[in-house]
């Protein structure tokens, strides 16, 4: 059995993808290009800041803290 190294895909917008029948998503980097100190510590440090996209929000809904806790409590009940 072969193992594959994980890969990340950065697109101009954060996207949900279907790859060979599997649901995936592109890498969400938010506004990393505006934060040089964080960019320098990331795997994208060698990429020109001007070439990076700016992702204002996720392509899908993300639960807020209260919603996640409420859902977890209902699931445990």
Secondary structure, DSSP 8 states (H G I E B T S, - for coil): -----------SS--EEEETTEEEE----TTGGG-HHHHTTSTTTTS-GGGS----S-SS----HHHHHHHHHHHH-
